[in-house]
């Protein structure tokens, strides 16, 4: 695919440009919803790819809505890498990031430029993503915000969920800070979720990198302090037949596994379908939804803490 620039002045190139009703924004980068597994499918989706467009609707319902009550949510379309090509890149090189660092990263940084120049109007902002979106966000944090410190200083927090942020990343980018609690600001919040069977099998997945750091989304600790399910304010569950969602108690506790850089839960959740690829208890698709109300509450707390410092 030719890497031509996307014109983000056209609202048709955005999934969401909201009416401004809050004094804080969220810029959200969606996860891999384009598989690209059919014969002749391109490695990168076009902006009008039907599979990607349908997937973003589900993504919004079960992930992005954690930011909607407290912020104005902006979501650009971007030419994301297909899951098939991402998997091939990972299998060949041991690192999926090269698949995201070209066209997808260029689209997102182009969208960010337009957002800051025409939409943001000086408001503080959250930047967030999941999976491929979080991997691109990692590059944005390390590179784009290094080049734009004036924009970076208004960042309330970065929720880079579902892709590893590592100790090496932080060492290479001294301007970045990882969260140490539930109300620090200007920080990165990240975790990858799995069940005990993945730990027992020592499953390694495409989103895991050596030296990864995860914070516990129930007690907001970096150590292995166990958080019982009683600390979970509610998980978001989707009816796969109707698409309806509701907040439920699925027994979702949480404990950081420092050695693996993950959060382990005994939640009654549905594992990722790709058992051979991601292990018997991979909860990657539910990184947000298992801890939905806790993340939603945390967004409010970090915004309040940011405002208190101004």
Protein Blocks (a to p, Z undefined) as FASTA:
>chain_A
ZZddddfkbmklpfbdcddfbfbdcddddddfbfolaghiafbdcfklmklmmmmmmmmm
mmmmmmmmmpccdddddddddfklmmmmmmmnopaklmmmmmmmmmmmmmmmmmmmmmnn
opacddddehjlmmmmmmmmmmmmmmmmmlmmmpfbacdehiacdfklmmmmmmbccdfb
fkbghiacddddddfklmmnopacfkbcehiacddfklopablcdcdfklpgbdcdddfk
nopacdddehiacdddfknopacdfbdcdddfklmlnojbdcklmmmmmmmmmmmmmmmm
mmmmmmmmZZ
